[in-house]
Amino acid sequence: MEQRVAELIRNWQRRNILGMYCENKSEAVQKILAIIPQDVTIGISGSVTLDQLEMVKQLEARGNKVFDQYKTVNREESLEVRRQGAQADFYLASANALSEKGELVFLSGFGNRTAGISNAKNAIIVCGINKLVPNLVEALKRAREYATPLNCKRLNWNTPCLQDGVCHNEICLFPEYKRMCCQVLTIEAEVTPDRLKVILINENLGF
């Protein structure tokens, strides 16, 4: 495992992505808090991984302004908070899958996730070791055929994969279904040095 992780971090370095490794959730939380200043704003993607790390609670407790769409009262307010979060000083998210070659795969329903990851001043991606797969083909497969059905079940979205756990991309369209994976983002490299950071945790986290 040590050699596998070291090679992954080297692959990220060649892609201009700063990769970091933590043994557990506690270590990862401390690393995130060390990276993010206390006086900046933070956008956050919906993420089981970040929930398991209790990142919103940790950041708000020390005074950070977090744009949390899940604390809003209606859809319009939620969408506005998502837009604000995508333009915050830092954006936190988790990937649906990571390839050992260094690619990162994200699926998004509303677009704030892909916008924040792609264009925020600083983006931090936090993932458990369970999301690491050999290559991009397997990463896309994991995102569509594993992560999405579980997220649809968790949020009770009306999709074909909610019924059988299989991706039906060709028929998962409106108005029959409430499609979750409306946008697909694959990050292959980053232009701006130090903008994009990935923290890999040696625990099974999220989907």
N, C-alpha and C positions, 0 to 999 in steps of 0.2 A: 504493500500500500504506500509506503514512504516513497519509493521510487516512482510510482504512478502519479502521486501528487506533485512531486518535484518536477516531473516532466510536464505536467499540466501547467504549473506555474511558469515554466520556461516558455511553453506555447503561448500563454497569455502575454508574457513579456514581449514576445515577437509580434504580437498583435497590438501592442501599445496599451494593454490592459494590465492594471496592477492587481495581481492575485495574492491572496493571503490565506493562511490555513490556521484553523483553530481546532483544538481537541474536543471542545464541548460548547454548549450554549452560553454558559457563564463567561467563558473567555471571549466568545464572539461579541457579546453585549458590551463588555468592557472595551473591546477594540473599536466598536462602532462609536461608543461615547467618547473615546479618545480622538477619533477622527473628526467628529462633528463638533464645531464650537457651540457654546451655550447661547449665543446671541443670534443664531440664524434661523430661518424658516425651513420647514421640512414638509415635503410632499410624501405621501406613502401609498403604495399600491395595496389593494386587497390581497392578503397573503396569510395562509395558515402558518407558514414558517415564521413570519414576523409576529404573528399572534402568540406563537409558542415562546418566542423570545421576550414577549411583552414590551416591544419596542416603543409603542405609543406611550404607555404608562411611564416607562423609563425616561423618555425624552421630555414629556410634559412635566414630570416631577422635578426636573432641574431647570425648567423655565423656557424650554424651546417652544416656539409656535408650530404646532403640527396641524396641517390641513387634513383632517380626518373626515372623509365623506360619510363614515358610518355613524357620526354623531349629529347628522342633519335631520330635519323634520319632514322633508318632502323631496321629490325627485328633482325639481328645479334647483333647489339649494344644494343637493348632492352633486349635481352636474357642475355647478359653479365652483364648489369646493374642489372637485377633481381638476378643473381647469387651473385654478389657483395653485394647487399642489404640483401640477406639472411644470410650473414656472418658479417653484421655490428655490432656495439656495442649494438645498440638497434633496435628492429624491431616493427613497428606499423602496426596494422591490425584491422579489425572488424570481428566479427563472423557472420555467416549466421543465427545462432539461439543459444539461451541459454536456458537450462532447469532450472527449479526451484530447482532441485536436485544438480545443480552445473556443469553439463556437458556442454561443448562448442563444437559446430559443425561448420566445415569449409569445403567448396568445393573449389577446385582449378583446373585451367586449365593447368598452366605451371609448378607448383610445387614449385616455389619460396615462395609462401604464406605458404604452409604447412611446408617447410623446415625452414623458418624464425621463424614461431611460435613455432615449435618443438625444435629448436636447437640453436637459437640466444642466445647470452650471457644474454640478457634481452629482454623480449617481453611484449608489452602493448597492450591489446585488448580493444577497445573502442566501446560501443554499446548503442543504444537507448533502451528505455524501451519496445518499440514495438517488439523487438526480443525475449522477454522472454515468454516461453511457459511452460506448466506443467511438461513435462517429456522428456526423450530422444527420444522416438518414435515420439512425436510431433515436436521435434527439427529437426530431420532428414526429416520429412515430410515438415516442413516449408522451410528448405534449398532447397529441390528438387522441391517442387510444388509451392512455392511462390517466393523466392529470385532468383532462377536460371532463370525462364522465364522472370522476369523483367530485370535482367542483360543482358540476351540474346537480349532482345528488345532494351535496352539502347545501346548496343555495336553492334547490327545488326549481331549477329552470326547466321549462318544457322543451326538451330536445330528444332526438331519437336515441342518442347515446345514454340518456338517462334510463331508457327502458332495458337496454341490453349490454351497455358498456362498450359498444363498438362505434367507431366514427362512421357516420353516414354523410360525409361532406357534400355529396351531390344532391341530397334531398333536404338537408338541414337549412331551410330558407324560410323567410317570412312570407305570409303571415302565419303559416301553419306552426312554425316553431319559433321559440325565442332563442336564437343562436347566440352562443357565448363566444366562440372563437371567430370574431368578425375580422380581426387583424392578426397577422402573423409577422413577428419581428425576429429576424435572425441577425445577430451581431457577429460579424466576422473579424472586425478590427475597430480601432478607435483612433481618430486623428489627433485629438487634443491630449497631450501628456497629462497623466494623473487625474483626468476627469472621471474615468470609469474604473471602479474598484470592484473586485469580486472577493467575497469572504466565503470560503468553503469550510464547512463544519463537519467533523468526524462523528456525526450522529444522523439518524434517519429523521428528517424533518419535513413537514408538509407533504404535498402530493407530487 
